[in-house]
Amino acid sequence: MSASGASRSRLLPLVAVLAIATIALVASMSVAPHGAPIAARTSSVSGSLPGAPAASPRGAETSSAAARSGPDSGTWNSNFFHDIEVTFGGQTLPSQLEPVPYLNTLPITTTGFWVNVSSLAPLLFANVTIWGTQWPGTSSVGLPITGFSPVDPAVAPMIVNHSSPNLASFYFDTYRFFWPGSLISFNLTAVGNKTTPSEVKSATNDSVPVSYPGGYTNYATWQFEVDTPWASANFTDDIAIATTPNIFGPSPTEPNADQSFDVTITAIDLGGTVAPIPYAELVYQLDQNGSIASYSEPFGPENHTTMSLLVPLGPYPGSSITFNITAYLPWDGGALDKIASPAYKMAWSSEGGWWFPSQGLLENLGLSASPDVLVGGVSPTNPTAISTDEPVNITIHEPIENVTIASATVDFTYSDEGYNHSGSVAMRAIGLNTSYVVLPGLPAGGMVTFYVIAKDINGNPVSSGNFTYLEVGPTSPPLPAGLGLVYVEVLDLNGGGLLGGFGYSIANATWSTSGTANALGFGTPTLPGTDLGYRVAFGTYAVSVLVYGVERNAEVTVSASSPTPTVLFLAESSAIPETTTSSTNVEVLAAGIGLAGAAIATVPLMRWLEERREKKEQEERRITL
């Protein structure tokens, strides 16, 4: 391969290659199937190579090399390039072929090309002498191409134009005979009709000797190679390998007993356009307690610059594997231009738990939040303040690849003006080393205190300290003019605090929505598939909740003076005896006799109602009884 091979045009997707080749060759050939295996190629060139259309297209313009050719008189003077003009043409030929010492490179998409010669003197016949070798891979010399061996070059006749016998053409069917990576040499011979001299050869006037093992030397006037996907026959020069976990480098990490092993390969950028990898597979031997079996796993997607195993390996606890990677160009059911990586070995590790299980979460994991509510929010009396209705993303990450997170939760207490709800939400895994959860945005004045608990593959828990944040003020970004948010809460009068998971609905004359309160302890409509609050137009809305089998209803007005109101419903998880004055079922009583009747029911009840009313007026909240 030439030194310029690293920067030349490289492989296009195989489907496009086959489509172009099929269209071009079906129209031009009536011989053996396209791309027949080398072993099945015919050695009789005369009946196959010239089997192109009888017309000899000559539309390609002459390059600097062709300008050196051309008859300068009506008689020959023994110099091939003075007596004969040579041009090259074809729809998939990128340019004219230059003579030696230049090495021409044809893209894989080149299905073939014409060699056209002309002379002022009529031609009796003309021949093309062709020989070549396959892609050498890591060898110094490639194997001979069957039918075009350097030991016995093929001599193919050109087609002389009967109506204009000073013209002749020959079609190089590169797609059929010369596969990617092949190196082809050829020269031309022309015999004139009553000319002196009768014969001229391009090798006599412009050629280089090409030697082959066994002492054979041929003289090439033109040479071309059909491009290969690889800039080098050395795998590590073409493709980079990365594994998860990373078994390479100064600190290799092998997967733990619960962890699969993945491999990613990437085409190396040598400058210019990065060529895709046509196809690759990982071949491995799995050793399980001395029992060894061989398997393979393909990479995907094909014809991409970056590919990963379609199915990661394992886990296979206590086992080891030895593997290497082979990449090649699929071609008519076979494989061309194979390159192979070195062999690598790894084993599943018995490690995988926290390195410092007694020293807390922050000594074993990275903890982050967006927005950052971790700095300054370690005390409920001094929480970190952020905007109203702002979701908080809490993420943990284990930097040691084979120390994986088996499970993780965020334990929380949500508080709103003295009412609380506590619970736990599971974090969602992103791979084996990262987990996260998004806590929804809070009503104005809402506060969350939380800590994180994570367990390793051995079930050992580590936990963080407490963090507290408060959501106050306007939303960020500000709500659009004329729009607001509605929040719904339910307070259990029997000491249960704020409730979560209740059903609610919000509606006006033209619009309605329903949902379920979140785990924190309140409900608010959200945009589908997100944790962002749904903005409603200013106006009055009917709000209803279904709690403990009883539906409760209220109205709320969203306005410029109250753009994010919270509706608080009262409920009881169980009936309270009438003689009890500490927690009377206020909502049921008020619903039956009205607020006026409730005010004269009992003195303890009246005092309780008055205290509740004053408290809510100070908090600027709406209470529905």
C-alpha positions in Angstrom: 0.0 0.0 0.0 1.2 3.5 -0.8 2.2 5.9 1.9 -0.6 8.1 0.9 -3.1 5.4 1.7 -3.9 6.8 5.1 -5.4 10.0 3.7 -7.1 8.8 0.5 -10.8 8.1 0.1 -11.9 5.2 2.1 -14.8 2.7 2.4 -18.4 3.8 1.7 -21.3 1.7 3.2 -21.2 -1.8 1.7 -24.8 -1.6 0.6 -24.0 1.4 -1.6 -21.0 -0.4 -3.0 -22.9 -3.5 -4.0 -25.8 -1.4 -5.4 -23.5 0.6 -7.7 -21.6 -2.4 -8.8 -24.7 -4.5 -9.5 -26.3 -1.8 -11.7 -23.1 -1.1 -13.6 -22.1 -4.6 -14.2 -25.5 -6.1 -15.1 -25.6 -3.6 -17.9 -22.1 -4.3 -19.1 -21.4 -8.0 -18.5 -22.9 -11.2 -19.6 -20.3 -13.5 -18.0 -19.8 -15.2 -14.6 -21.6 -13.8 -11.5 -20.2 -10.6 -10.1 -17.5 -11.0 -7.4 -17.1 -14.7 -7.8 -14.5 -16.1 -5.4 -10.9 -16.0 -6.6 -10.7 -19.7 -6.7 -13.6 -19.8 -9.1 -12.2 -17.1 -11.5 -11.5 -18.2 -15.0 -8.0 -18.1 -16.3 -9.3 -17.5 -19.8 -9.2 -13.7 -20.0 -10.1 -13.2 -23.6 -13.7 -14.3 -23.1 -14.3 -12.4 -19.9 -12.5 -9.1 -19.5 -13.5 -7.7 -22.9 -17.1 -8.7 -22.2 -18.1 -5.1 -21.8 -20.4 -3.2 -24.2 -19.1 -3.2 -27.8 -19.1 0.6 -27.9 -15.9 2.1 -26.5 -16.7 5.2 -24.5 -14.0 7.8 -24.8 -15.5 10.7 -22.9 -12.9 11.0 -20.2 -10.6 13.9 -20.6 -6.9 13.4 -21.0 -4.7 14.2 -17.9 -1.1 15.2 -17.8 -0.1 11.6 -18.2 -2.2 11.1 -21.3 -0.9 14.3 -22.8 2.5 12.5 -23.0 0.8 10.1 -25.5 -0.4 10.8 -29.0 0.6 10.1 -32.5 2.6 12.9 -34.1 2.8 11.6 -37.6 1.2 9.1 -40.0 4.0 6.6 -39.5 5.3 5.0 -36.3 8.8 6.0 -35.0 9.2 3.1 -32.5 8.2 5.2 -29.4 4.9 3.9 -28.0 3.9 7.2 -26.6 4.6 9.1 -29.8 2.7 6.5 -31.9 -0.2 5.7 -29.6 -2.6 7.9 -27.6 -3.9 6.3 -24.4 -6.9 7.5 -22.3 -9.0 6.1 -19.5 -12.7 6.5 -18.9 -15.6 5.2 -16.8 -18.4 6.6 -14.7 -16.9 5.3 -11.4 -13.2 6.1 -12.3 -12.3 9.2 -10.3 -9.5 10.4 -12.7 -7.1 9.4 -15.5 -4.5 6.8 -14.6 -1.0 8.1 -14.3 1.9 5.9 -15.6 4.6 4.6 -13.3 6.2 5.5 -10.9 2.9 6.8 -9.8 0.6 4.3 -7.9 -3.0 5.0 -8.7 -5.6 4.2 -6.1 -9.2 3.3 -7.1 -12.0 3.6 -4.6 -13.9 0.5 -3.6 -16.8 1.9 -5.5 -15.0 1.7 -8.9 -16.7 -1.1 -10.7 -14.5 -0.8 -13.8 -13.0 1.4 -16.4 -12.0 1.6 -20.1 -8.6 1.7 -21.6 -8.8 3.5 -25.0 -6.0 3.7 -27.6 -5.9 5.5 -30.9 -3.3 5.7 -33.7 -3.0 7.6 -37.0 -2.1 4.3 -38.5 -4.7 1.5 -38.6 -4.3 -1.2 -35.9 -4.2 -4.9 -36.7 -4.6 -5.7 -33.0 -3.6 -4.6 -29.5 -3.2 -6.5 -26.3 -3.2 -5.7 -22.5 -0.8 -7.7 -20.3 -2.1 -7.9 -16.7 -0.8 -9.3 -13.5 -1.5 -8.7 -9.8 -1.5 -9.7 -6.2 -4.2 -9.8 -3.5 -4.1 -7.6 -0.4 -0.9 -8.7 1.5 -2.2 -8.1 5.0 0.8 -8.3 7.3 2.9 -10.2 4.7 5.4 -8.3 2.5 3.8 -9.7 -0.8 0.3 -10.7 -1.4 -0.8 -13.9 -3.0 -1.1 -14.0 -6.8 -4.6 -13.3 -8.2 -5.8 -16.4 -9.9 -5.7 -15.9 -13.7 -3.5 -12.9 -13.3 -0.4 -14.4 -11.7 2.9 -12.5 -11.9 4.4 -15.8 -12.9 2.0 -16.1 -15.8 0.5 -12.7 -16.7 -2.8 -12.6 -18.5 -2.7 -11.3 -22.1 -6.1 -10.0 -23.2 -7.0 -8.6 -26.6 -8.4 -5.2 -27.0 -11.5 -4.6 -29.1 -10.5 -3.0 -32.4 -13.2 -0.7 -33.9 -14.1 -2.3 -37.3 -15.4 1.0 -38.7 -12.4 3.0 -37.4 -9.5 0.5 -37.1 -7.2 3.1 -35.7 -9.2 2.8 -32.4 -9.2 0.0 -29.8 -10.7 -0.4 -26.3 -10.4 -2.7 -23.3 -12.6 -2.9 -20.2 -11.1 -3.5 -16.8 -13.8 -5.2 -14.8 -12.3 -4.4 -11.4 -15.3 -5.3 -9.3 -15.3 -8.8 -10.7 -11.6 -9.6 -10.9 -9.7 -7.3 -8.6 -11.0 -7.1 -5.0 -10.3 -4.4 -2.5 -6.6 -4.3 -1.5 -5.4 -5.8 -4.8 -2.4 -4.4 -6.6 -2.6 -4.6 -10.4 0.1 -3.9 -13.0 -0.3 -3.8 -16.8 1.2 -2.6 -20.0 0.0 -2.3 -23.6 1.2 -3.7 -27.0 -0.1 -2.4 -30.3 0.5 -4.0 -33.7 -0.1 -1.8 -36.8 -1.4 -2.7 -40.1 1.5 -2.2 -42.6 3.4 0.0 -40.2 7.1 0.2 -39.5 7.9 -1.0 -37.0 5.0 -3.3 -36.9 4.8 -3.4 -33.1 5.2 -0.9 -30.3 5.2 -1.7 -26.5 4.5 0.7 -23.7 6.9 -1.3 -21.5 9.8 -0.5 -23.9 9.4 3.3 -23.4 8.0 3.8 -19.9 8.0 1.1 -17.3 9.5 -0.1 -14.0 10.6 -3.6 -13.2 8.4 -5.4 -10.7 10.0 -8.4 -9.1 8.3 -11.3 -7.4 9.4 -14.3 -5.3 11.0 -17.0 -7.5 13.0 -14.6 -9.6 10.2 -13.3 -11.8 10.3 -9.8 -13.1 7.6 -8.0 -15.1 7.6 -4.5 -16.5 4.6 -2.3 -15.6 3.7 0.9 -17.4 0.7 1.5 -15.1 -0.1 0.3 -11.6 -3.2 0.7 -9.5 -4.5 -0.6 -6.3 -8.2 -1.1 -5.3 -8.6 0.7 -2.0 -9.0 -1.2 1.2 -10.8 -0.1 4.4 -7.6 0.0 6.3 -4.7 2.4 6.2 -2.5 -0.3 7.6 -2.5 -4.1 7.9 -1.7 -3.6 11.6 -5.0 -3.7 13.5 -3.8 -1.4 16.3 -3.0 1.3 13.7 -6.5 1.2 12.3 -8.8 0.5 15.2 -8.7 1.6 18.9 -10.2 -0.8 21.5 -11.9 0.3 24.8 -13.5 -1.9 27.4 -16.0 -1.5 30.2 -14.7 -1.9 32.8 -11.3 -0.8 31.5 -8.9 -3.8 31.5 -6.1 -1.8 29.9 -3.8 0.9 31.2 -1.6 1.1 34.3 -4.6 0.4 36.6 -6.7 -2.3 34.9 -10.1 -3.0 36.3 -11.8 -6.4 35.8 -15.6 -6.8 36.1 -17.1 -8.0 39.3 -19.4 -11.0 39.7 -22.5 -9.0 38.8 -21.0 -7.0 36.0 -21.0 -7.7 32.2 -18.0 -7.0 30.0 -18.4 -4.7 27.1 -16.0 -3.8 24.2 -16.1 -0.8 22.0 -14.0 -0.2 18.9 -13.3 3.1 17.1 -11.7 3.8 13.7 -8.5 5.8 14.3 -8.5 9.3 12.8 -5.4 9.6 10.7 -6.4 12.9 9.3 -9.1 13.7 6.7 -12.2 11.6 6.6 -12.5 8.8 9.1 -13.4 5.6 7.3 -16.1 3.4 8.9 -15.4 -0.2 10.1 -17.2 -2.5 7.6 -17.6 -5.5 10.0 -16.0 -6.8 13.2 -16.5 -9.6 15.6 -15.0 -10.6 18.9 -13.8 -14.3 19.2 -13.3 -15.5 22.7 -12.5 -18.7 24.7 -14.5 -18.9 27.9 -12.7 -20.8 30.7 -15.1 -21.9 33.4 -13.4 -24.0 36.0 -11.1 -25.6 33.4 -13.9 -26.2 30.9 -13.0 -24.1 27.8 -15.4 -23.3 24.9 -15.1 -20.9 22.0 -17.7 -18.3 21.0 -18.0 -15.2 18.9 -20.0 -12.0 19.2 -20.5 -9.4 16.4 -20.1 -5.6 16.8 -22.7 -3.2 15.6 -23.9 -1.2 13.9 -22.0 -2.2 10.9 -20.3 0.4 8.7 -19.8 2.9 11.5 -16.7 4.5 12.9 -17.7 3.4 16.4 -19.1 0.0 17.2 -19.9 -2.0 20.4 -20.7 -5.6 21.1 -24.3 -6.3 20.2 -24.5 -8.3 23.5 -22.0 -7.7 26.3 -20.3 -10.7 27.7 -21.3 -12.3 31.0 -21.2 -11.9 33.8 -19.5 -15.3 34.4 -18.4 -15.2 38.0 -15.1 -17.0 38.7 -14.4 -17.4 35.0 -11.9 -15.9 32.5 -11.8 -15.2 28.8 -9.2 -14.8 26.2 -10.3 -12.8 23.2 -9.2 -11.0 20.0 -11.1 -8.9 17.5 -11.2 -9.5 13.7 -12.3 -6.8 11.3 -12.9 -7.3 7.6 -14.8 -6.3 4.5 -17.8 -8.6 3.8 -17.8 -9.4 0.1 -20.2 -11.7 -1.7 -20.6 -13.9 1.3 -16.9 -14.0 2.1 -14.4 -11.9 4.0 -11.8 -9.6 2.4 -8.9 -7.7 3.9 -8.9 -9.2 7.4 -7.1 -7.6 10.2 -6.8 -9.1 13.7 -6.0 -7.6 17.1 -3.6 -9.1 19.6 -5.1 -11.6 22.1 -6.2 -10.2 25.5 -7.1 -12.0 28.7 -9.3 -11.0 31.6 -11.2 -12.6 34.5 -14.2 -11.8 36.6 -13.1 -10.4 39.9 -14.2 -11.4 43.3 -14.1 -7.7 44.3 -16.9 -5.2 43.7 -18.0 -3.9 47.2 -17.4 -0.5 48.7 -13.7 0.1 49.3 -14.6 2.0 52.6 -17.9 0.6 53.8 -17.6 2.1 57.3 -16.8 5.6 56.2 -20.1 6.8 54.7 -21.4 7.5 51.2 -19.2 10.5 50.4 -16.0 8.4 50.9 -17.2 5.8 48.4 -19.3 7.7 45.9 -19.6 11.0 44.2 -22.8 12.9 45.1 -24.1 15.9 43.1 -27.3 17.8 42.7 -28.6 20.2 40.0 -29.3 22.8 41.0 -26.7 22.5 43.7 -28.6 22.1 47.0 -25.7 20.4 48.7 -23.6 23.5 49.6 -24.9 25.4 52.6 -28.0 23.2 53.0 -26.8 20.8 55.7 -29.2 22.3 58.4 -33.0 22.6 58.2 -32.7 26.0 59.9 -30.4 27.3 57.1 -31.6 25.6 53.9 -30.4 26.3 50.4 -33.0 28.5 48.7 -33.9 27.9 45.1 -36.8 29.0 42.9 -40.4 27.8 43.3 -41.3 24.8 41.2 -37.7 23.9 40.4 -37.0 20.2 40.0 -33.8 18.9 41.7 -31.7 16.2 40.1 -29.8 14.1 42.7 -27.0 11.9 41.2 -24.5 9.4 42.7 -21.6 8.0 40.7 -19.0 5.4 41.6 -15.7 6.2 39.8 -14.2 2.7 40.3 -15.6 0.8 37.4 -15.9 -2.6 39.0 -17.5 -1.2 42.2 -21.1 -1.2 41.2 -24.3 0.2 42.8 -26.8 -2.5 43.5 -29.5 -0.1 44.7 -30.0 3.4 45.9 -32.7 5.5 47.5 -33.3 9.1 48.6 -35.0 9.3 52.0 -36.8 12.6 52.4 -39.1 14.7 54.6 -41.2 17.3 52.7 -42.5 20.2 54.8 -45.0 22.9 54.0 -45.8 25.5 56.6 -45.4 23.0 59.5 -47.0 20.0 57.8 -44.8 17.1 56.9 -44.6 14.0 54.8 -41.7 11.5 54.9 -40.9 8.7 52.6 -38.3 7.2 50.2 -37.9 7.2 46.4 -35.7 4.8 44.5 -33.0 6.2 42.3 -32.8 5.1 38.7 -29.7 3.4 37.4 -27.7 4.6 34.4 -25.4 1.7 33.9 -23.9 0.0 36.9 -22.0 2.9 38.3 -24.4 5.8 38.2 -27.9 6.4 39.6 -30.1 9.4 39.8 -33.6 10.7 40.8 -35.4 13.9 40.0 -37.4 15.4 42.9 -40.3 17.5 41.5 -40.5 21.3 41.9 -42.2 22.4 45.2 -44.9 24.9 46.0 -43.8 28.3 47.2 -42.5 27.8 50.8 -42.1 24.0 50.4 -38.9 22.5 51.9 -37.2 19.1 51.5 -34.7 17.5 53.8 -33.1 14.4 52.3 -30.2 11.9 52.5 -29.0 9.2 50.1 -28.6 5.5 50.9 -26.7 3.2 48.5 -25.9 -0.5 48.6 -23.1 -2.4 46.9 -23.3 -5.9 45.4 -22.8 -7.4 48.8 -25.7 -5.5 50.3 -23.6 -3.2 52.4 -25.3 0.2 52.8 -23.6 3.6 53.0 -25.5 6.9 53.6 -24.9 10.6 53.2 -25.6 13.3 55.7 -28.8 15.4 55.6 -29.3 18.2 53.0 -32.1 20.7 53.0 -33.4 23.1 50.4 -36.3 25.5 50.3 -38.2 26.7 47.2 -39.4 30.3 47.4 -40.1 33.3 45.3 -41.0 33.4 41.6 -40.3 30.5 39.3 -37.2 30.3 37.1 -37.7 31.2 34.4 -40.6 33.5 35.3 -44.1 32.3 34.5 -45.4 33.8 31.2 -48.0 36.6 31.6 -51.4 35.3 32.4 -50.3 31.8 33.5 -49.8 30.1 36.9 -49.5 26.8 38.7 -51.9 25.0 41.0 -50.8 22.7 43.9 -53.0 20.4 45.9 -52.3 18.9 49.4 -54.2 16.7 51.8 -53.7 16.9 55.6 -54.6 13.8 57.6 -56.2 15.2 60.8 -55.5 12.0 62.6 -51.8 12.8 62.9 -50.8 11.3 59.6 -49.4 14.5 58.2 -49.5 15.4 54.5 -50.5 12.5 52.3 -49.0 11.3 49.0 -50.5 9.2 46.2 -54.1 10.6 46.4 -56.1 11.2 43.2 -57.0 14.7 42.2 -58.6 16.6 39.3 -58.5 20.3 38.3 -61.0 21.7 35.8 -62.8 24.8 34.5 -65.5 25.2 31.9 -63.3 24.3 28.9 -60.4 22.3 30.3 -59.7 19.5 32.8 -56.9 17.3 33.9 -56.4 14.6 36.6 -53.5 12.9 38.2 -52.0 11.3 41.3 -50.1 13.2 44.0 -46.4 12.5 44.0 -44.4 10.7 46.6 -43.3 13.9 48.3 -46.8 14.7 49.4 -48.5 17.1 47.0 -50.1 17.0 43.5 -49.7 19.4 40.6 -50.3 18.8 36.9 -47.1 18.2 34.9 -46.2 18.2 31.3 -46.4 14.7 29.8 -43.2 12.7 30.4 -41.6 15.5 32.5 -41.4 16.8 36.0 -42.2 20.3 34.9 -45.4 21.9 36.2 -48.3 22.4 33.7 -49.1 26.2 33.5 -52.8 27.1 33.6 -54.4 30.4 32.5 -55.6 32.9 35.1 -59.1 32.1 36.3 -61.2 30.0 38.7 -60.9 26.2 38.8 -62.8 23.4 40.5 -60.4 21.2 42.4 -61.4 17.7 43.8 -59.6 15.0 45.6 -60.5 11.4 46.5 -59.1 10.5 49.9 -60.1 7.5 52.0 -63.0 6.8 49.7 -64.5 10.3 50.1 -64.5 13.0 47.3 -63.8 16.5 48.5 -64.3 19.6 46.3 -63.1 23.2 46.4 -62.5 26.2 44.1 -59.3 28.1 43.6 -58.4 31.2 41.7 -55.2 31.7 39.9 -54.3 35.4 39.4 -51.5 37.9 39.2 -51.7 38.4 42.9 -51.7 34.6 43.6 -50.0 32.9 40.6 -49.1 29.6 42.4 -51.8 28.9 45.0 -51.9 25.7 47.1 -55.3 24.1 48.0 -55.2 22.3 51.3 -57.9 19.6 52.0 -58.5 18.1 55.4 -59.2 14.4 55.8 -59.3 11.7 58.4 -57.8 8.2 58.1 -60.3 6.9 60.7 -63.4 8.2 62.6 -62.9 10.0 65.9 -65.4 9.6 68.8 -67.5 12.8 69.3 -66.4 13.1 72.9 -62.8 13.7 71.7 -61.9 17.4 71.3 -58.3 17.0 70.2 -59.0 15.9 66.6 -62.7 16.2 65.6 -63.7 15.3 62.0 -64.0 19.0 61.0 -64.6 18.5 57.3 -67.5 16.1 57.7 -69.1 18.3 60.4 -68.7 21.5 58.3 -70.1 19.8 55.3 -73.2 18.7 57.2 -74.2 21.9 59.1 -72.1 24.7 57.5 -69.5 26.9 59.1 -72.2 28.8 61.1 -73.4 25.6 62.7 -69.8 24.4 63.2 -69.1 27.6 65.2 -71.7 26.7 67.9 -71.1 23.0 68.0 -68.8 22.9 71.0 -66.5 25.4 72.6 -63.3 23.3 72.1 -64.2 22.8 68.4 -64.9 26.5 67.9 -61.5 27.4 69.5 -59.8 24.8 67.3 -61.5 26.2 64.2 -60.5 29.8 65.1 -56.9 28.8 65.6 -56.9 27.1 62.3 -58.4 30.1 60.5 -56.0 32.6 62.0 -53.0 30.3 61.2 -54.1 30.0 57.6 -54.7 33.7 57.1 -51.2 34.4 58.4 -49.8 31.9 56.0 -51.9 33.3 53.1 -53.2 29.8 52.3 -56.6 28.6 51.2 -58.3 26.0 53.4 -61.3 24.2 52.1 -63.6 22.7 54.8 
